[in-house]
Amino acid sequence: MQRLSELWDKFKNVLVDTFSGGKKSDPNSSVVSADEVEKRQRELRDQERKRVEEEYRKEHPDQIEQEKMISFENKTNRLKKRLNIAIITVFGLIVIVFLVLFFV
């Protein structure tokens, strides 16, 4: 009799799933959508990455400082080059304007 009851419950669940568009409102359902799984995996990866970065930062503080200085120097050098190019361009344009005004 118990086996018959279990089969009847399964049959009812199949009917409910079929006619309700497959949307079951059971909060204890073990079925999880692929989007939710991907979202959870992404959260876990982010947590692990942050944990590893923090651990590395604690173990190698001198190397982190050195990398910051190298990055700062690279940015400074790039800015110096751009500033030099801007100064040369402005000076060249001023010379061209004076030449045009002088000969016209």
Backbone as a chain_set.jsonl record, in Angstrom:
{"seq": "MQRLSELWDKFKNVLVDTFSGGKKSDPNSSVVSADEVEKRQRELRDQERKRVEEEYRKEHPDQIEQEKMISFENKTNRLKKRLNIAIITVFGLIVIVFLVLFFV", "coords": {"N": [[0.808, -1.195, 0.0], [1.981, 1.241, 0.74], [3.872, 1.583, -1.236], [2.255, 1.976, -3.432], [1.189, 4.45, -2.755], [3.477, 6.078, -2.877], [4.051, 5.898, -5.624], [1.75, 7.13, -6.629], [2.117, 9.765, -5.635], [4.42, 10.513, -7.067], [3.379, 10.396, -9.649], [1.46, 12.445, -9.505], [3.168, 14.636, -9.126], [4.512, 14.65, -11.594], [2.367, 15.218, -13.289], [1.627, 17.771, -12.326], [3.972, 19.213, -12.877], [3.986, 18.993, -15.654], [1.621, 20.293, -16.514], [1.851, 22.783, -15.373], [3.742, 24.137, -16.689], [6.243, 23.333, -16.04], [7.118, 24.698, -13.87], [7.736, 24.482, -10.688], [6.731, 25.096, -7.425], [8.088, 24.311, -5.2], [10.053, 24.899, -2.475], [12.058, 23.272, -1.555], [13.185, 22.005, -3.638], [15.626, 20.307, -5.56], [16.57, 21.099, -7.951], [18.455, 23.371, -9.776], [18.889, 26.339, -11.584], [20.946, 26.9, -14.505], [22.019, 29.45, -14.683], [22.021, 30.292, -12.038], [23.854, 28.503, -10.967], [26.205, 29.22, -12.376], [26.475, 31.845, -11.465], [26.922, 31.432, -8.735], [29.324, 29.966, -8.873], [30.975, 31.949, -9.97], [30.961, 33.799, -7.884], [32.268, 32.286, -5.914], [34.785, 31.943, -7.143], [35.647, 34.619, -7.229], [35.803, 35.179, -4.482], [37.827, 33.39, -3.743], [39.948, 34.353, -5.301], [40.296, 36.925, -4.196], [41.025, 36.196, -1.606], [43.472, 34.872, -2.066], [44.969, 36.956, -3.205], [45.106, 38.729, -1.024], [46.516, 37.146, 0.778], [48.967, 36.906, -0.595], [49.73, 39.572, -0.595], [50.216, 39.966, 2.111], [52.362, 38.236, 2.534], [54.39, 39.156, 0.824], [55.195, 42.04, 1.141], [57.238, 43.874, 0.462], [57.766, 43.349, -2.229], [55.372, 44.059, -3.408], [55.376, 46.804, -2.93], [57.577, 47.498, -4.466], [56.645, 46.852, -7.041], [54.642, 48.758, -7.253], [56.165, 51.11, -7.313], [57.588, 50.752, -9.703], [55.486, 50.785, -11.506], [54.574, 53.393, -11.061], [56.824, 54.834, -11.957], [56.816, 54.116, -14.674], [54.407, 55.258, -15.521], [54.972, 57.941, -15.028], [57.111, 58.414, -16.793], [55.815, 57.999, -19.246], [53.999, 60.095, -19.179], [55.77, 62.254, -19.207], [56.854, 62.009, -21.793], [54.575, 62.509, -23.35], [54.048, 65.141, -22.588], [56.335, 66.441, -23.54], [55.972, 66.047, -26.295], [53.645, 67.552, -26.662], [54.573, 70.15, -26.017], [56.527, 70.562, -28.018], [54.887, 70.439, -30.276], [53.171, 72.667, -29.883], [55.086, 74.747, -29.917], [56.051, 74.431, -32.538], [53.722, 75.008, -34.015], [53.383, 77.702, -33.305], [55.647, 78.844, -34.521], [55.038, 78.319, -37.199], [52.735, 79.94, -37.505], [53.818, 82.546, -37.114], [55.548, 82.636, -39.318], [53.702, 82.512, -41.43], [52.268, 84.866, -40.971], [54.292, 86.745, -41.275], [55.136, 86.503, -43.959], [52.838, 87.01, -45.413]], "CA": [[0.0, 0.0, 0.0], [2.872, 2.41, 0.8], [4.487, 1.695, -2.56], [1.234, 2.562, -4.286], [1.094, 5.854, -2.374], [4.661, 6.743, -3.431], [3.864, 6.0, -7.072], [0.723, 8.134, -6.867], [2.727, 11.078, -5.415], [5.298, 10.797, -8.216], [2.514, 10.659, -10.798], [0.901, 13.784, -9.308], [4.244, 15.606, -9.375], [4.735, 14.714, -13.034], [1.235, 15.945, -13.863], [1.714, 19.177, -11.941], [5.069, 19.799, -13.653], [3.619, 19.043, -17.064], [0.567, 21.271, -16.789], [2.176, 24.109, -14.85], [4.851, 24.672, -17.473], [7.507, 22.911, -15.453], [7.483, 25.586, -12.771], [7.305, 23.889, -9.438], [6.943, 26.088, -6.386], [8.619, 23.634, -4.02], [11.316, 25.532, -2.106], [13.051, 22.244, -1.241], [13.565, 21.352, -4.878], [17.079, 20.238, -5.731], [16.897, 21.563, -9.291], [18.947, 24.743, -9.771], [19.106, 26.757, -12.963], [22.355, 27.032, -14.908], [22.444, 30.809, -14.354], [22.323, 30.35, -10.608], [25.096, 27.759, -10.754], [27.296, 30.058, -12.873], [26.607, 32.988, -10.558], [27.545, 30.938, -7.503], [30.716, 29.646, -9.187], [31.686, 33.212, -10.142], [31.165, 34.353, -6.545], [33.305, 31.493, -5.251], [36.078, 32.281, -7.758], [36.022, 35.957, -6.766], [36.218, 35.076, -3.082], [39.127, 32.708, -3.703], [40.951, 35.272, -5.854], [40.557, 37.968, -3.205], [41.748, 35.595, -0.492], [44.846, 34.616, -2.497], [45.64, 38.254, -3.342], [45.382, 39.241, 0.326], [47.594, 36.317, 1.333], [50.2, 37.29, -1.278], [50.071, 40.916, -0.127], [50.772, 39.839, 3.461], [53.636, 37.507, 2.479], [55.389, 39.861, 0.013], [54.905, 43.486, 1.132], [58.301, 44.617, -0.223], [57.618, 43.176, -3.665], [54.207, 44.857, -3.796], [55.826, 48.209, -2.95], [58.474, 47.648, -5.615], [55.808, 46.869, -8.232], [53.969, 50.062, -7.289], [57.139, 52.117, -7.738], [57.855, 50.543, -11.128], [54.302, 51.262, -12.205], [54.594, 54.853, -10.958], [57.88, 55.336, -12.846], [56.364, 53.955, -16.061], [53.374, 56.265, -15.782], [55.63, 59.242, -15.055], [57.862, 58.516, -18.046], [54.866, 58.146, -20.344], [53.468, 61.459, -19.09], [56.842, 63.158, -19.654], [56.925, 61.941, -23.254], [53.408, 63.204, -23.904], [54.216, 66.562, -22.348], [57.344, 66.917, -24.493], [55.354, 66.093, -27.626], [52.713, 68.685, -26.674], [55.365, 71.387, -26.041], [57.132, 70.685, -29.351], [53.808, 70.729, -31.215], [52.748, 74.062, -29.694], [56.169, 75.597, -30.406], [56.044, 74.343, -34.006], [52.569, 75.747, -34.531], [53.658, 79.137, -33.143], [56.608, 79.217, -35.575], [54.305, 78.328, -38.476], [51.856, 81.123, -37.509], [54.643, 83.735, -37.339], [56.016, 82.614, -40.722], [52.579, 82.857, -42.315], [51.96, 86.28, -40.786], [55.402, 87.561, -41.76], [55.221, 86.488, -45.417], [51.567, 87.309, -46.087]], "C": [[0.857, 1.266, 0.0], [3.525, 2.647, -0.564], [3.514, 2.343, -3.534], [1.086, 4.051, -4.001], [2.269, 6.656, -2.942], [4.53, 6.934, -4.938], [2.825, 7.07, -7.409], [1.284, 9.551, -6.682], [3.642, 11.46, -6.578], [4.475, 11.156, -9.45], [1.898, 12.058, -10.697], [1.952, 14.857, -9.587], [4.514, 15.766, -10.861], [3.608, 15.482, -13.695], [1.306, 17.434, -13.549], [2.819, 19.866, -12.732], [4.69, 19.967, -15.115], [2.635, 20.172, -17.343], [0.844, 22.647, -16.217], [3.369, 24.711, -15.581], [6.203, 24.326, -16.879], [7.958, 23.77, -14.298], [6.903, 25.031, -11.486], [7.653, 24.858, -8.323], [7.459, 25.456, -5.105], [9.961, 24.26, -3.652], [12.42, 24.526, -1.799], [13.525, 21.505, -2.478], [15.073, 21.404, -5.058], [17.514, 20.71, -7.105], [17.273, 23.035, -9.224], [19.232, 25.123, -11.215], [20.592, 26.952, -13.235], [22.878, 28.431, -14.573], [22.817, 30.933, -12.888], [23.629, 29.63, -10.291], [26.297, 28.591, -11.197], [27.549, 31.243, -11.951], [27.312, 32.569, -9.278], [29.015, 30.602, -7.74], [31.542, 30.911, -9.344], [31.956, 33.854, -8.785], [32.266, 33.607, -5.802], [34.694, 31.801, -5.814], [36.561, 33.649, -7.292], [36.505, 35.931, -5.325], [37.594, 34.444, -2.972], [40.232, 33.622, -4.219], [41.309, 36.347, -4.84], [41.355, 37.425, -2.027], [43.219, 35.372, -0.85], [45.615, 35.928, -2.645], [46.009, 38.834, -1.979], [46.528, 38.457, 0.977], [48.938, 36.699, 0.713], [50.679, 38.657, -0.784], [50.698, 40.858, 1.267], [52.145, 39.184, 3.443], [54.739, 38.295, 1.776], [55.139, 41.368, 0.009], [55.97, 44.296, 0.395], [58.168, 44.512, -1.736], [56.418, 43.98, -4.177], [54.604, 46.326, -3.9], [56.72, 48.463, -4.159], [57.658, 47.704, -6.914], [55.065, 48.194, -8.371], [54.918, 51.146, -7.776], [57.446, 51.987, -9.223], [56.68, 51.062, -11.954], [54.261, 52.788, -12.2], [55.625, 55.449, -11.906], [57.453, 55.227, -14.306], [55.317, 55.01, -16.427], [53.991, 57.652, -15.887], [56.382, 59.443, -16.36], [56.936, 58.706, -19.24], [54.28, 59.556, -20.355], [54.502, 62.48, -19.554], [56.934, 63.166, -21.177], [55.766, 62.69, -23.892], [53.529, 64.71, -23.725], [55.244, 67.147, -23.312], [56.759, 67.03, -25.892], [54.404, 67.29, -27.716], [53.475, 70.007, -26.763], [55.961, 71.612, -27.418], [56.066, 71.043, -30.382], [53.363, 72.184, -31.113], [53.819, 75.01, -30.22], [56.205, 75.601, -31.932], [54.885, 75.111, -34.61], [52.76, 77.256, -34.398], [54.613, 79.621, -34.226], [55.888, 79.293, -36.919], [53.401, 79.562, -38.568], [52.659, 82.38, -37.774], [55.155, 83.78, -38.773], [54.897, 83.001, -41.68], [52.271, 84.344, -42.2], [53.055, 87.176, -41.356], [55.424, 87.634, -43.281], [53.922, 86.804, -46.116], [51.29, 88.784, -46.05]], "O": [[0.513, 2.251, -0.655], [3.704, 3.79, -0.984], [3.909, 3.163, -4.363], [0.878, 4.835, -4.927], [2.087, 7.772, -3.428], [4.855, 7.996, -5.468], [2.999, 7.828, -8.363], [0.974, 10.443, -7.47], [3.636, 12.609, -7.021], [4.809, 12.077, -10.195], [1.824, 12.775, -11.695], [1.653, 15.873, -10.214], [4.721, 16.88, -11.342], [3.856, 16.311, -14.57], [1.068, 18.265, -14.426], [2.629, 20.985, -13.21], [5.036, 20.97, -15.741], [2.802, 20.921, -18.306], [0.133, 23.597, -16.545], [3.94, 25.7, -15.123], [7.203, 24.972, -17.194], [9.067, 23.595, -13.792], [5.698, 25.117, -11.248], [8.764, 25.386, -8.288], [7.28, 26.021, -4.026], [10.913, 24.169, -4.428], [13.596, 24.888, -1.782], [14.2, 20.481, -2.369], [15.716, 22.408, -4.751], [18.709, 20.722, -7.4], [16.523, 23.853, -8.692], [19.758, 24.316, -11.981], [21.388, 27.145, -12.316], [24.047, 28.585, -14.219], [23.796, 31.59, -12.535], [24.412, 30.082, -9.455], [27.297, 28.665, -10.482], [28.697, 31.602, -11.688], [28.2, 33.271, -8.794], [29.864, 30.915, -6.905], [32.69, 30.956, -8.902], [33.04, 34.388, -8.551], [33.099, 34.223, -5.138], [35.664, 31.908, -5.063], [37.742, 33.824, -6.993], [37.494, 36.579, -4.982], [38.434, 34.905, -2.2], [41.323, 33.667, -3.649], [42.486, 36.65, -4.642], [42.247, 38.096, -1.509], [44.107, 35.646, -0.043], [46.78, 36.009, -2.257], [47.104, 39.369, -1.805], [47.392, 39.032, 1.639], [49.939, 36.804, 1.423], [51.874, 38.872, -0.58], [51.614, 41.624, 1.565], [53.006, 39.535, 4.249], [55.914, 38.121, 2.101], [54.889, 41.928, -1.059], [55.646, 45.303, -0.235], [58.428, 45.481, -2.449], [56.467, 44.523, -5.281], [54.215, 47.012, -4.845], [56.633, 49.511, -4.798], [57.95, 48.517, -7.791], [54.882, 48.694, -9.481], [54.526, 52.008, -8.564], [57.554, 52.991, -9.927], [56.875, 51.708, -12.984], [53.948, 53.405, -13.218], [55.355, 56.443, -12.581], [57.7, 56.141, -15.093], [55.35, 55.578, -17.519], [53.586, 58.452, -16.73], [56.306, 60.511, -16.967], [57.237, 59.486, -20.143], [54.088, 60.143, -21.42], [54.157, 63.458, -20.216], [57.076, 64.228, -21.781], [55.953, 63.422, -24.863], [53.154, 65.473, -24.616], [55.04, 68.238, -23.844], [57.022, 68.003, -26.598], [54.366, 67.97, -28.741], [53.067, 70.899, -27.507], [55.913, 72.726, -27.939], [56.313, 71.862, -31.267], [53.197, 72.86, -32.128], [53.495, 75.983, -30.902], [56.37, 76.654, -32.549], [55.055, 75.796, -35.618], [52.348, 78.011, -35.279], [54.412, 80.696, -34.79], [56.107, 80.227, -37.69], [53.319, 80.171, -39.635], [52.24, 83.212, -38.579], [55.193, 84.85, -39.382], [55.126, 83.74, -42.637], [52.039, 85.012, -43.208], [52.764, 88.258, -41.866], [55.697, 88.693, -43.845], [53.909, 86.863, -47.345], [50.267, 89.234, -46.565]]}, "num_chains": 1, "name": "protein.A"}
